[in-house]
Amino acid sequence: MNFFTFVGASLLTAVLGSLALSQPASTSAFYTFRRDVRRCASPRCGGYFIKAVNQSRTRCANNRYQSECYVANIEWGGQAEPENDRALLRGTLRPGGNRWGRLGVLRVSEVWEAASANQPSGIFFRVRDRGIRCIAAPCPTHHEVKLNSTAGRNVAGVDLAGAGAPDNTLSEAHAAMTGPGGILVSGSHAPVTGPAGRSQMLKATQFYLRRKLGQ
């Protein structure tokens, strides 16, 4: 393989990876959740409140849009329930919970654990390392896709330091970003400049690693 063939193959791989992350199937149905601590009879109490990330209103099981939705139960799909409410959940909201099916049940397919106890702020993204490096900065090394949308773009790196995670978790995150699923990041953008011009870097306030099935 000559140099130009290698470069072309590398660019094609990066482009295909970016396109894959931009598909709705890879970014849809992500929720935050919190446990319901109200004291009333089940199933109207004792379930969970869920909220679609990056959305001002969430579509509930009764087809109404609210700031957050009550669900009578979460089906964890063989995964252990997170010990705290900091995780992000990917799943499908369906009718259920009582005989009229109006309370809703969330069927979880993925659990993403927060890297630290920091409070997330900003916009939630899925981020993947594109596998390219440039001679001059800034370099569009990473691709981000806004969760619960198809809006995506390349950015000049991701700074995970703001999440306050331990070194071993940071190392795990950098490795995960080279895989097809990447990691989830909440944060905002900061401008960066260099010999190659101007771009944006994503600065994290929190990031999330996918929990493997059975953990």
Solvent accessible surface area in square Angstrom, and as a share of the most:
residue,aa,sasa,rsa
1,M,175,0.78
2,N,95,0.48
3,F,139,0.58
4,F,164,0.68
5,T,69,0.40
6,F,121,0.50
7,V,53,0.30
8,G,37,0.36
9,A,45,0.35
10,S,40,0.26
11,L,94,0.47
12,L,107,0.53
13,T,85,0.49
14,A,1,0.01
15,V,72,0.42
16,L,100,0.50
17,G,11,0.11
18,S,14,0.09
19,L,97,0.48
20,A,61,0.47
21,L,4,0.02
22,S,26,0.17
23,Q,92,0.41
24,P,74,0.47
25,A,75,0.58
26,S,24,0.16
27,T,0,0.00
28,S,45,0.29
29,A,36,0.28
30,F,0,0.00
31,Y,21,0.08
32,T,44,0.25
33,F,8,0.03
34,R,111,0.40
35,R,70,0.26
36,D,12,0.06
37,V,131,0.75
38,R,123,0.45
39,R,241,0.88
40,C,75,0.45
41,A,82,0.63
42,S,92,0.60
43,P,50,0.31
44,R,145,0.53
45,C,4,0.02
46,G,55,0.53
47,G,3,0.03
48,Y,27,0.10
49,F,31,0.13
50,I,1,0.00
51,K,73,0.31
52,A,13,0.10
53,V,5,0.03
54,N,40,0.21
55,Q,71,0.31
56,S,100,0.64
57,R,132,0.48
58,T,3,0.02
59,R,133,0.49
60,C,13,0.08
61,A,20,0.15
62,N,59,0.30
63,N,97,0.50
64,R,163,0.60
65,Y,119,0.45
66,Q,70,0.31
67,S,69,0.45
68,E,48,0.21
69,C,1,0.01
70,Y,37,0.14
71,V,1,0.00
72,A,21,0.16
73,N,70,0.36
74,I,5,0.02
75,E,55,0.25
76,W,34,0.12
77,G,52,0.50
78,G,70,0.68
79,Q,13,0.06
80,A,57,0.44
81,E,69,0.31
82,P,2,0.01
83,E,171,0.77
84,N,51,0.26
85,D,56,0.29
86,R,103,0.38
87,A,1,0.01
88,L,1,0.01
89,L,0,0.00
90,R,46,0.17
91,G,4,0.04
92,T,88,0.51
93,L,34,0.17
94,R,73,0.27
95,P,85,0.53
96,G,14,0.14
97,G,32,0.31
98,N,36,0.19
99,R,207,0.76
100,W,137,0.48
101,G,15,0.15
102,R,160,0.58
103,L,23,0.12
104,G,0,0.00
105,V,9,0.05
106,L,0,0.00
107,R,124,0.45
108,V,6,0.04
109,S,67,0.43
110,E,15,0.07
111,V,0,0.00
112,W,4,0.02
113,E,56,0.25
114,A,24,0.18
115,A,16,0.12
116,S,19,0.12
117,A,78,0.60
118,N,59,0.30
119,Q,155,0.69
120,P,39,0.25
121,S,63,0.40
122,G,51,0.49
123,I,74,0.38
124,F,23,0.10
125,F,11,0.05
126,R,11,0.04
127,V,0,0.00
128,R,42,0.15
129,D,14,0.07
130,R,30,0.11
131,G,61,0.59
132,I,27,0.13
133,R,162,0.59
134,C,64,0.38
135,I,190,0.96
136,A,40,0.31
137,A,57,0.44
138,P,18,0.11
139,C,17,0.10
140,P,52,0.33
141,T,17,0.10
142,H,19,0.08
143,H,13,0.06
144,E,4,0.02
145,V,0,0.00
146,K,64,0.27
147,L,0,0.00
148,N,30,0.15
149,S,36,0.23
150,T,73,0.42
151,A,62,0.48
152,G,38,0.36
153,R,107,0.39
154,N,60,0.31
155,V,1,0.00
156,A,9,0.07
157,G,10,0.10
158,V,16,0.09
159,D,43,0.23
160,L,5,0.03
161,A,74,0.57
162,G,48,0.46
163,A,0,0.00
164,G,52,0.50
165,A,13,0.10
166,P,74,0.46
167,D,114,0.59
168,N,110,0.57
169,T,22,0.13
170,L,40,0.20
171,S,72,0.47
172,E,101,0.45
173,A,0,0.00
174,H,94,0.42
175,A,65,0.51
176,A,36,0.28
177,M,2,0.01
178,T,85,0.49
179,G,21,0.20
180,P,123,0.77
181,G,31,0.30
182,G,8,0.07
183,I,0,0.00
184,L,0,0.00
185,V,0,0.00
186,S,0,0.00
187,G,1,0.01
188,S,65,0.42
189,H,58,0.26
190,A,27,0.21
191,P,105,0.66
192,V,37,0.21
193,T,96,0.56
194,G,31,0.29
195,P,125,0.79
196,A,61,0.48
197,G,32,0.30
198,R,216,0.79
199,S,34,0.22
200,Q,61,0.27
201,M,54,0.24
202,L,0,0.00
203,K,86,0.37
204,A,5,0.04
205,T,39,0.23
206,Q,0,0.00
207,F,0,0.00
208,Y,2,0.01
209,L,23,0.12
210,R,132,0.48
211,R,26,0.10
212,K,145,0.62
213,L,140,0.70
214,G,64,0.62
215,Q,115,0.51
